[in-house]
């Protein structure tokens, strides 16, 4: 029958041949290895940096021996004094070795004390690891909960934007309709000043309608409802339509608007309507942030089976501190109450979503006061690229 011994760490009964205490997890074999010297032999076999004594594995051994009653405080002080008087040039004795040499502690008792302290250190390490694992698990749960809450908040925000946008569209339709009736004199003749006022009103209505449409598009994209109708599209044709639409605004701001498109530009696989909106938004944005006398250029270059599309301006550029937030919804470069540039801050956020839905990535190169360059790539049609009839972003 196997006899039992007590664990030197928690004093629980364990089998004599046990490798570890089933109660506290202490490594019993470690104590045995230290006691009979085999631990040191194994460590020396691993190189010159291994300790020459088990005592070197234990911090503040002298204090531990006093705390556990192996030696008295006076004996420890005597040993420390003797240790300090070691002849110069000779190897300095360890405190445990000095206590043994002075007869204050037996070698077996010293080995036992060292083994107990090693086991206590191991137990503390196990507890620390367990505590760390618990903290990591708790922190992970907190982060998962925060992420779930953030997702919920984003969904609520998207729903709110969608609802309020549709509510705004209904009265706007009435305003737009009656404004048109007034403008064409259906409801009676107008004076010159009245006609001029209605022209300004129509411009404001168009801008408001555009903002509401942006809100609706953002809400749809946030809910994962960004549908794409992918087909071969003439990028040159779309870009020229954008230039034609944006020319009036460029003229008002005295910004030179041009392109570097070549006649042999291959068609790309894209949603034509959303590609037009993306280029229009990037161009409109470039014009808005370019002072009078500046320039905005739409470009495209075909390389292998990819077309690289760019919109470059010589405008105010983007400060480095604001660069990370330009694609965040509702963000503006100037968010002060006296900000100079209008808009909801949704344009670039929607541009990014549309480009990414096409499997591409919007990139920006900019420097404050030196303009900006926005770019993305689309696959060429007929160059080995797979055409899908529709896709969902």
Helices and strands as residue ranges (DSSP letters): E 4-6, E 13-15, H 28-36, H 38-44, G 54-57, H 61-67, H 73-84, H 95-101, H 107-183, H 192-222, E 227-228, E 231-233, H 235-252, E 256-259, E 268-270, H 272-288, E 295-303, E 306-313, G 320-325, H 347-357, E 363-366, E 372-379, E 391-392
